[in-house]
Amino acid sequence: MEPGIRMSNLFQYVGPKAILDRMGEAPPGKRIESVADLREWLHSTGQRPNRVGLIPLTFVIDEDGGLRVADRASEHVACSGRMPVRSAGEMFLRVVGNGVEVEEVSN
């Protein structure tokens, strides 16, 4: 993170204990550092566009301000590796040529 950039508060998991217990030792979401990282993750995990051409996924912004992504069926607490987050939500992507466009983000 750049000096002088202030990040928001950290948020702990506050959902049902049953969901947290189901996470067990699930690996955290993939940390994304570049478009190439994201394209490789999309390919290696077999992510496919939905009926409107968008790829839905779960995301968190971790404690360090990094983007982590996981399959849309994943729980945010699993994507974060059970750690606090700065943000969590769903992201909808469109692959265009060699790039990836973010079409929609929820928080």
C-alpha positions, -999 to +999 in steps of 0.1 A: +000+000+000+013+035-008+023+057+020-004+082+029-032+061+016-057+055+044-076+022+043-111+017+058-118-003+090-114-040+092-146-061+094-147-094+113-171-122+103-205-118+120-225-145+103-238-178+117-213-201+134-225-230+113-212-213+082-179-206+098-176-242+110-183-255+075-153-236+062-129-259+081-095-256+064-107-243+031-080-224+013-084-186+010-093-170-023-067-163-049-048-131-044-049-111-076-020-088-085-026-083-122-050-089-151-028-119-160-034-134-125-071-129-129-072-144-164-051-174-152-075-179-122-106-177-144-091-203-168-077-227-141-109-228-121-132-232-152-152-200-146-178-195-174-200-166-183-236-167-173-265-162-197-258-125-200-221-130-207-208-121-172-187-142-149-198-138-113-174-143-084-170-137-047-143-112-037-128-097-006-103-069+000-080-084+026-063-067+055-034-055+033-057-040+007-053-069-017-080-083-039-088-120-033-113-139-055-132-172-053-159-190-070-193-173-066-206-202-045-179-195-019-185-178+014-167-145+019-153-159+051-136-187+032-124-163+005-107-142+032-091-173+049-112-165+080-094-132+084-109-097+088-116-078+055-119-042+044-146-051+019-165-081+006-191-087-021-198-101-055-181-090-087-193-095-123-166-096-150-166-097-188-136-111-207-128-089-237-099-099-258-069-102-235-085-080-209-111-082-182-138-056-176-155-052-143-192-047-151-207-046-116-195-048-080-216-052-048-204-046-013 
